[in-house]
Amino acid sequence: MRALVLLFLLLCPFALQARSLPLADPQMVAALAALAPDLPDWTCGEPESEPVMHSMRRYLPVAVMECRHESASIILLVAFDPDFASTTCTRLRREFDRQSENADSGTVAFEKGEAWVSERTSRGFWACSADQIVVRAKSLGTAGMSGDGTAFDLFHKALISRDTANVLSLASESKRRLDEAFSILDAETHDLELLLPRPEGWAITDSILAQMGRLEQNRTFSLAASQRLMGLPTVGHTLSRGDCRIQISLSAAPEAMQDAVVTFAKPRIRDGVTGAFWRNRKTNRLRGQEALDGSRYQMVVDDAVVLRIDATGDCSREDGVATSLYEAIKSEDMSRFRLE
């Protein structure tokens, strides 16, 4: 969802160096890939993917494949992700029990075996095992599976018949690495949160960190590991006084950085170029845009953190407040949030 965002920093606040995360165990990645069904007329290989997602896969115990058949083409993701798998398994078991009680499940079919539970539609399926392994298969294109779906049905049944013993034998090491990565992200998030200004006389609302805390307390919700690593660390809140509202966000997340690079912080922008609303800024530390009236800023700082400030409402009595907040935030050295 990110999507909603669970976030965090990768180095100590005093260590002015790029952050790093533990790499995924290659044995686990191979074991996950081996869960893909080996069926006649089906071929699975490396898919095309977004560059930012491709770069983050080295940290994730996940196998991503594009599997093709003459009547079906799907993206298959097989992940070791205990937190997200536990939530997914609980949901699927509950839905299977509802279906068993003759509840109307529409076009969704649920199956439950000794090791797996799954949810299948014409567009793909979810499956999970042992509260640790989660699988997502999604049809490519917009029309779903062609033909009568027999080939896809066989693929689905073959996958949920696979033996997971090899994956589970490697679970403890991959769990340790994931826990370390999440701990780093958690620390980074709180470190980044400290950089948000809290001026006297202003109310603070809509805190992203507070929203995340409430979600973590809701045990029916969990972010996938890929969403955490792509969307974190990210923090933000809204300052308000009278009718003036100032939204501020800081993100060192790969997803946020990628969005900035393709929109307002392109590497080749020229400093000082002015449009109807924005002026480009490019220095040795900054790359992005500032509003001509000083009400908005969207900037990459130290090639590490995406800073956004947006003043809305009637801020006529708060002249220059967005600019002063921007100047204070960008004075911080943010290079330590840069992912190696």
C-alpha positions in Angstrom: 0.0 0.0 0.0 2.1 0.8 1.1 -0.2 1.7 0.0 0.4 2.3 3.7 4.0 2.5 4.8 6.0 0.8 7.5 9.4 2.5 7.7 12.7 2.8 9.2 16.4 3.9 9.1 19.4 1.7 8.4 22.2 3.3 10.4 22.8 5.0 13.7 21.8 8.6 13.6 25.4 9.6 14.3 27.0 7.4 11.7 27.2 9.5 8.6 27.4 6.7 6.1 25.0 4.9 3.8 22.6 2.4 5.3 22.7 -1.3 4.4 20.3 -4.3 4.9 21.1 -8.0 5.2 20.9 -9.8 1.9 18.5 -12.7 1.4 19.8 -16.2 1.9 20.4 -17.6 -1.7 19.6 -21.1 -0.6 16.2 -19.9 0.6 15.5 -18.1 -2.7 16.4 -21.3 -4.6 14.2 -23.4 -2.4 11.3 -21.0 -3.0 11.8 -21.1 -6.7 11.7 -24.9 -6.6 8.1 -24.7 -5.4 7.0 -23.7 -8.9 5.2 -26.6 -10.5 7.2 -28.6 -13.1 4.5 -29.4 -15.6 4.4 -30.2 -19.3 3.7 -27.2 -21.6 4.5 -24.8 -18.8 7.7 -22.7 -18.7 8.8 -20.4 -15.9 11.5 -17.8 -16.2 12.6 -14.4 -15.0 10.0 -11.7 -15.6 10.4 -8.1 -16.6 10.2 -6.0 -13.5 10.4 -2.4 -12.4 14.1 -1.5 -11.8 13.5 -0.4 -8.2 11.7 -3.7 -7.4 14.4 -5.7 -9.1 17.1 -4.0 -7.0 15.3 -4.7 -3.8 14.8 -8.4 -4.4 18.4 -9.1 -3.2 17.2 -8.3 0.3 14.0 -10.4 0.1 13.5 -14.2 0.5 11.3 -14.3 -2.6 11.2 -16.0 -6.0 9.4 -14.1 -8.8 8.7 -15.9 -12.1 6.7 -15.4 -15.2 5.1 -18.8 -16.0 3.6 -19.3 -19.5 1.3 -21.8 -21.2 -0.5 -21.5 -24.5 -3.7 -20.7 -22.6 -2.4 -18.9 -19.6 0.4 -16.5 -18.6 0.9 -15.6 -15.0 3.3 -13.8 -12.6 4.2 -16.1 -9.8 5.6 -14.8 -6.5 6.7 -17.3 -3.8 7.9 -15.7 -0.6 9.1 -16.6 2.9 7.4 -14.0 4.9 6.1 -15.2 8.3 4.3 -12.1 9.5 2.4 -11.6 6.2 1.9 -15.3 5.6 0.4 -15.8 9.1 -2.2 -13.1 8.4 -2.9 -14.5 5.0 -3.2 -18.1 6.2 -5.6 -17.0 9.0 -7.8 -15.2 6.4 -7.8 -18.1 4.0 -8.6 -20.7 6.6 -11.5 -18.5 7.9 -12.9 -18.1 4.3 -12.5 -21.8 3.7 -14.5 -22.6 6.9 -17.2 -20.1 5.7 -17.4 -21.8 2.3 -17.6 -25.2 4.1 -20.7 -23.9 5.9 -22.3 -23.2 2.5 -21.7 -19.5 2.7 -21.9 -17.8 -0.7 -18.3 -17.2 -1.9 -19.3 -16.2 -5.4 -16.7 -17.0 -8.1 -14.0 -17.6 -5.4 -13.0 -21.2 -4.7 -11.1 -22.2 -1.5 -9.1 -25.4 -1.0 -7.4 -26.7 2.1 -5.0 -29.6 2.4 -2.6 -30.9 4.9 0.1 -28.3 4.1 -1.6 -25.6 2.0 -4.7 -23.5 2.0 -5.6 -21.4 -1.1 -8.1 -19.0 -2.7 -8.6 -19.2 -6.4 -10.4 -17.0 -8.9 -10.3 -16.7 -12.7 -7.6 -14.1 -12.4 -5.2 -16.0 -10.2 -4.8 -17.4 -6.7 -3.4 -16.8 -3.2 -1.9 -19.8 -1.3 0.0 -20.2 2.0 1.6 -22.9 4.1 2.8 -23.3 7.6 2.1 -19.6 8.4 5.4 -18.9 6.8 5.2 -19.3 3.0 2.9 -17.2 0.9 2.2 -17.5 -2.9 0.6 -15.0 -5.2 -0.2 -16.0 -8.8 -1.7 -13.3 -11.0 -2.9 -13.5 -14.6 -1.2 -11.2 -17.0 -3.4 -9.1 -19.2 -7.0 -8.0 -18.5 -9.1 -10.9 -19.7 -8.1 -13.6 -17.2 -7.3 -17.1 -18.2 -8.2 -18.1 -21.8 -9.9 -21.4 -22.7 -11.6 -23.5 -20.1 -9.0 -22.9 -17.4 -7.9 -26.5 -17.2 -4.1 -25.8 -17.6 -4.3 -23.1 -14.9 -6.3 -25.4 -12.6 -3.6 -28.1 -13.0 -0.9 -25.5 -12.2 -2.7 -24.4 -9.1 -3.3 -27.9 -7.8 0.3 -28.9 -8.5 1.6 -25.9 -6.5 -0.5 -26.6 -3.5 0.7 -30.2 -3.6 4.4 -29.2 -3.3 6.5 -30.4 -0.3 7.7 -27.4 1.7 10.2 -29.3 3.9 13.2 -27.8 2.2 11.9 -24.2 2.6 11.0 -24.8 6.3 14.5 -26.3 7.0 16.0 -22.9 6.0 13.4 -20.8 7.9 15.4 -19.9 11.0 18.2 -18.1 9.1 15.8 -16.2 6.8 13.7 -15.3 9.7 16.7 -13.9 11.5 17.7 -11.8 8.4 14.2 -10.5 8.0 13.9 -9.6 11.7 17.3 -7.7 11.4 16.1 -5.8 8.3 12.8 -4.8 10.0 14.6 -3.7 13.1 16.9 -1.5 11.0 13.9 0.0 9.2 12.1 0.5 12.5 15.1 2.4 13.9 15.4 4.4 10.7 11.8 5.4 10.8 12.1 6.7 14.3 15.3 8.5 13.4 13.7 10.1 10.4 10.7 11.1 12.6 13.0 13.2 14.8 13.7 15.4 11.8 10.1 16.5 11.5 9.6 20.1 12.8 7.3 20.6 15.8 7.1 24.4 16.1 5.4 25.8 19.3 1.8 27.0 18.9 1.0 24.5 16.1 -1.2 21.5 16.4 0.2 18.2 15.0 -2.1 15.8 13.3 -2.2 12.9 10.7 1.1 11.4 11.9 2.1 8.5 9.6 4.0 6.9 12.5 1.0 7.0 14.7 -1.2 5.5 12.0 1.4 2.7 11.5 1.3 2.0 15.3 -2.4 1.5 15.2 -2.2 -0.8 12.3 0.5 -2.9 14.0 -1.9 -3.4 17.0 -4.5 -4.7 14.5 -3.4 -8.3 14.2 -5.7 -8.9 11.2 -3.4 -6.6 9.1 0.2 -7.0 8.1 2.4 -5.6 5.3 4.3 -7.9 3.1 8.0 -7.8 3.5 8.3 -6.4 0.0 6.0 -3.5 0.9 8.0 -2.7 4.0 11.3 -2.7 2.1 9.9 -0.7 -0.8 7.9 1.8 1.2 10.0 2.4 4.3 11.3 4.4 6.0 8.6 7.1 5.5 7.3 9.6 8.1 5.1 12.7 8.0 2.6 14.8 9.8 0.4 17.9 9.4 0.9 21.2 11.2 -2.2 23.4 11.7 -2.9 26.8 13.2 -6.1 28.6 12.4 -7.0 28.0 8.8 -3.4 27.2 7.8 -2.3 23.6 7.3 1.2 22.5 6.4 1.8 18.9 5.3 5.3 17.6 5.7 6.7 14.2 4.7 10.2 12.6 4.6 10.9 9.3 2.9 14.1 7.4 2.3 12.0 4.5 0.7 13.1 3.2 -2.6 9.6 3.6 -4.0 9.4 7.3 -3.0 12.9 7.9 -4.5 12.0 6.2 -7.8 8.8 8.3 -8.1 10.8 11.5 -7.4 13.4 10.6 -10.0 10.9 10.1 -12.8 8.7 13.2 -11.9 10.1 16.3 -10.2 13.8 15.3 -9.5 15.0 14.1 -12.8 18.9 13.9 -12.8 19.2 16.3 -15.8 17.0 19.2 -14.5 18.6 22.6 -14.7 18.8 24.9 -11.7 16.7 28.0 -11.9 14.5 27.0 -14.8 11.1 28.6 -14.0 7.6 27.6 -15.0 4.1 28.9 -14.3 4.2 27.6 -10.7 7.5 25.9 -10.0 11.2 26.8 -10.1 13.8 24.0 -10.5 16.5 23.7 -7.9 19.7 21.7 -8.4 22.8 22.0 -6.2 25.3 19.5 -4.8 22.8 18.5 -2.1 19.4 19.3 -3.6 17.4 18.3 -6.7 13.7 19.1 -7.2 11.3 22.0 -7.3 10.0 24.9 -5.2 6.8 26.8 -5.7 7.3 30.4 -6.8 5.2 31.7 -3.9 7.1 29.6 -1.3 4.1 27.5 -0.4 5.3 24.1 -1.6 8.6 22.2 -1.9 9.4 18.8 -3.3 13.0 17.9 -3.2 15.5 15.1 -3.0 18.1 15.9 -0.3 21.6 14.3 -0.4 20.3 11.7 -2.9 18.8 10.0 0.2 15.6 11.5 1.3 12.5 12.8 -0.5 11.2 16.0 1.3 7.7 17.3 0.6 6.1 20.4 2.1 2.7 21.7 1.1 1.0 24.7 2.7 -2.8 24.9 2.1 -5.7 26.9 3.4 -5.3 30.6 4.6 -1.7 31.0 5.6 -1.6 34.8 5.0 -0.9 35.3 8.7 2.0 32.8 8.6 4.0 34.4 5.9 7.2 32.5 5.0 6.4 29.6 7.4 6.8 26.8 4.7 10.1 28.3 3.6 11.5 28.5 7.1 10.5 24.9 7.8 12.1 23.8 4.5 15.3 25.6 5.4 15.5 24.0 8.8 14.9 20.5 7.5 17.3 20.6 4.5 20.1 21.8 6.8 20.3 18.3 8.2 22.8 15.9 6.7 20.6 13.1 5.3 23.2 11.1 3.6 23.1 8.4 6.3 19.6 7.4 5.0 21.0 6.5 1.6 20.6 2.8 0.8 23.8 1.1 -0.4 
